[in-house]
Amino acid sequence: MAIVVKINGIDRTNFIEWKHFQITHALTKETDYINFTLRKFQGREYIPNVEEEIEVWDGTTKIFGGVITEIKRVTEGLLENIEVIGQDYAKLLDRKLVIEEYKDDYAGNIVKAIVRKYAPGFTTNNVNLGSKIKSIKFNYTPVSKCIQELADQIGADWYVDYNKDIHFFFSEERRAPFDIDDTSGNYVKDSLMIAINSSQIKNAVYVRGGDVERLITPTSPEAEVYVADGVSKYFRVAHNFQPDVNFTVWISTDGGNTWTDLIECKYGDENPFCEVYYDPNNHFIYFPEPPDAGTRIKIAGKYTLPILAYVKDMESIKKYGIFEHREVDKSITSYEQAWQKAISILNDYKEPVKEVNFITYRDGLRVGQKIRIRSESRGFDFMAKITKIVISIRNPETGEKEYNVTCMGSEQVTIVDVFTRLLQQNIDKNLEIGEGELLYKLNYLSDVIVYPSFEEITKTVGGVGPFYVWDTNEPKGRVGYAIAS
């Protein structure tokens, strides 16, 4: 079937110089592009404008839809070439900025709400519900960036199709209509290239999220308890308590049977009525006079605890050794979200990646499809995901096309979009582990068995002492979540 190019709904096929015509289909959320040349001379004076809509039809099938984003006018003797570049409909999403806050709703519902309010003309027929988002806020954020942030939080993916419908999903399993092998002739001879890359392996992943608040009351078993020695005035505090929110210091002189709430002040204040002072920056309390030996001191209040998850794949580590990776995302507000993101990264990167490139004249391949790559002569047999297709037109009247296809594959057929992630800039961020952080550990085996556990990340807090713990008069090594000196 013939190829038809429409600009703003008008057939402009006769103006196209087909030898310069290309359509690039990229994976999911990445932008699709079109570029072609129009020849301008007397009798053919048409010049398109930027932001005009462009559609390419292969018979009744739309193979590209978007808008013109750039026009270059290049003189060649007495002739003028008009070079046109366009992007798919995703560009139209970002004409408005989102100023919203959403709480306790599913990611898919948030996507629908954003599109409904900020992207008229787009539909959400293929938006899945996804996981629940505790809280997310957008401050003058483009629509596409909002959708991407939501997808990142729950390990999902998304794209805009050529009918302006949003797809938001965890996985779309689509099989290619044919395989690539040595005998079928499904690719142009000598065009098959396979490269193996292990540099991106990540089989042990730390994810650092935002902060969660916890409240320790005087009756909580987590309340910090010390026993005075009659000499020390300073006592190290293990948690990062907020000084003005429920912070309390209690003492007991009868072995913990009865407790008295003291008057607390900020360290450095001059208040004759203060009985104890708290320094939130250096994490200690101070008594103007040392409490009597045997006096029990209890500390409680509200504090923040950074979210930290650690996931490792034992099978990958056994095969290739350990490759650790760190990811910092302060938009994560729960251990479950941190776990989901870590598992998503692990699944994408725990195996070496094979990059495949070939040229074919056969129709039917689409970005995102799984295709089997078999070559007995080279000893390969694996599944790959099509990540990029560059289409050139061999014959516009018959619709014959050439497809330059790029795939990414590994032994894991669950690979999602490693190719696009490898192209993204990796901003190196320090992963700091503070006092009192909880590490959510997961051993990940065969994508099925998960053994979760919490591990306390401890640091020696140093400072003056001695320090004690509940129900003992002997100095111990642990106070709350920290190691005491």
C-alpha positions, 0 to 999 in steps of 0.5 A: 500500500502507498505511503501518504504524508499529511501535514495539518490534514492535507496530503503533501506526499508529492512534495517529499524527497524520499531518499531523505525520509526516515522515521525513528521509533524509540522504546516506550517513553522515549521520543519518536522522530521523523525527518524528511526533505521537501524540494522547493522550486517554481511551481512547488512553493509549499513550505510547512510551519513548525507546530503543524501536525504531521501524519504518515499513513501506510495504507490505513495504518498510521505509522507516525503521528506528531508535530513539526518541531524544526524547519531548515531552509538550505539553498542548493544552487537555484533550488531550495531544500526544506529540511523538516524534523518532527516529534511524536505527540508526546511533545504536546503533553508539555504545553502546560505545567502541573501544579498539584499535590496528590495523596493516598491514590493509585498512580493510574488515577493520578495520571488520569487526573493530570491528563484530564486537567492539563492535556486536553485532546489526550485519552487514558484508555490504556492507563492501568491502576498501578500501585498506591502513591502515599504522597506526591507533589508537582511544582510547575512540572511538565505533564510528561515529567509528572507521568515519568515520576509516577512510573519511576516510583512504582517501577512502571513504564509509559508512552503515547501512541499515535492516537494520542492515547496514554499507555501506563503499565508494568509490562506489555508482553508482545511477541514479534511476528518472526524470529531472526535465525541463520536460514529464514532470510528474515534479515538482510545478509551480513547485517546482523551484529551482536555485541555483549556488554557486562559493564552495566551489571547491577546485582546488589542495589541500595535504594535511599528514599525520603524520610519517615517520622516515628514517635517514641513515647515514654511508655514505648519499649524503644524509649532510650534509657540510661543509668547515671553514675553520679559523675556524668552530666552529659548523655548521648542521644541515639535518635535524631529527636525533634526538640519541639515535638513531643520531646521529653526527658524523664527520671526515676530514682526508685529503679523505674517504678515511678517517673518524673517529667523534667523541664527541658530547654535547648542547650545554651539557653539561660533559664533558671527553671530548666532541669535538663538541656538538649542539643539536637545538633550534637545529639546529647542531653546535659544536666546542670548537676550530675544525677545521683548514681543509679538514677534512670533517665528516659528519653522519648520524642519524635524523630525522622528515619531515612528509608533505605532498602537493599536487594541482591540477586544471589544467582547473578552474584554467584555467576558474575560476582557482586556489582553494587549500585546505589540509587537516591530518590527522595520522592520514595515515602515507604519501604514498600516503594523502595523495595519495588524500585530496587527490584525493578533495577535488579531485574533490568541489570542483573545479567549482561546485555546483548545489543543486536542490530540488523536490517530487514525488509519484512513488515510487522516489527514494533518497538517493545516486541520480544524477538528470538535471536538464534544463530547456530553458527555463532552459538546464540539463542536468546530473547531480545526486546526491540528498542529502536526501529529506523524506517526508510522508504524503498518504494513509496508507491508500493509501501516497501520499507527498510527497517534498521532494528536495534534490540537489547537482550539478556538471559532474563526475558523480563528485561524492560528498557535497559537501552533507554536507561543506559542512555540516561545521564547517571548523576552520581549521588553520595549514599550517606547512612546516618545514625539510626537508619534501618536497612530493609534487606532482601535476598532475591532468588530466581525472581520468585523467592524473597527473604526480607529482613530488617537490619539496624545500621549502626555507628559509634556515636562517641562522646562522653559516657558511660552509657547504659541500656534498659534493666542493667547497671552495667555499661553496654555496647548498644543504645537504641539504634546506635552503638554507644561508647 
